[in-house]
Amino acid sequence: MVNIYMGRDSCYARHEGMYVASGPMDLGRAAAHLLLHLRDLERGYTYDHECRKIRMDERLFEARSRYLVKICYEQVKDREVCEKVQELVEYVITRKRLPEWAEKLAKEHIVRATSLDMFLQ
């Protein structure tokens, strides 16, 4: 099963030329995922775990966004960090946008794949 958003082997790296930097879920990576979720919701499509294009609707947007909290608790186990991730997820689900501080943080955790990166995969 391929990761959709994270890592240089992800669907996003293959199809979009960018991806979320690998590592345990934290506030920055959560913000980066949420930024890409919002992008997918706005354009109406995303990818499944086989990197096939699928429809991104409100239900899938919410499910993928809430899943970040679960991943945080599984990977980090720092209650304070995961509570902040949960607050951010709820904010984004409700308002359909990232707060300004989170948008800046998200962009720090999104890697633009170069043609060389794609060649080395």
N, C-alpha and C positions, 0 to 999 in steps of 0.2 A: 504494500500500500504506500503510495507516494504522498509526501506531505504537499499540501496545496500551496501554502504561503511561505513556509520557512525553509531556508537552506538553498544552496546552489543547485540541488537536484530537484527542487520543487516544481510544481506545475507553473507557478508564477515566474520562476526563473526561465523556464523553457519557452513560455508563451508571451510573457510580458517584459522580459529583460530586467526584472527587478525581483527582490525577495526580502523577507524579514531575516535579519542576521540570526544565525543559529545560537542556541544557548537556552538556559532555563527561562521559563516564563517570568517576566518581571514587568514593571509598569511601562518601560520603554517598548518592550516587545509586544505587550498587550496593545499599546497605543498604535504601534505599527500595523498589527493585524487589523485593528478596528478601522484604521484609515483605508486599508485595502478592502475591508468588508463594505465600507461606505461607498468606495469606488465601484465595487461590483454591484451594489444595490442600485446606484444611480444609472449605471449603464445596462443593468438588467440581466447580466450573466456572470458566471463564475466557472469554476472547474470542479469536477469530482476527483476522487482519489486515483482515477486512471487518466487524469488530465484531459478528460473530455469536457467540452463546453456544455454547461447546464444553466438553467434559468435560476437567477438569484431573485428570490421574492422576500417579502417581509419575514415570513416564517423561517426560512433558511438563514437570513441575516441575523435574526434574533438567536437562533439555535447556535450558530457558529460563534456569535459574540459571547453568549453565556458560557459556552464551552471553555473559553479562555480562563474563566475563574476556576473551573474544575481542574484544568491543566496546571494552573498555578499551585493549587493545594497539593496536587500529586508530585510536582517537581520541586517546589520551593519549601513548602511546609512552614513558611514564615507568615503567621496569621496577619500581621500588620501590612505586609506587602500585598497579600492576596485580598485583604479588605479594601485597599486602595484600588486594586485592579477591579474588584466588583463595583465599587462606586463609579469608576470610569465607564465600565460596561453599561451600567444602568443609565448614566448620563447620556451616553451615545445612543442607546436604544430609544430613549425617550425623546431626545432632541434631534436625532439623525445628523449629528455633527460632533466633531471633537472640540473640546475647549482649546483655546489658543496655545496654552502651555503644553498640552498633550500633542498638538499637531507638530510643534517644534521637536518634541521628544521622539515622536513617531518617525520623523524624517531622519533622525540620527540613527535609527535602527533599520532603515530600509537601504539595502545595498543595490546599486545599479550594476547589473551584470555586464561585463564587457564581452566583446566578441571572442576574446581569448578564453574567458571563463566558460563560455558556451562550447568552445572547441575542446576544452579539457574534460568536459563531462563524460 
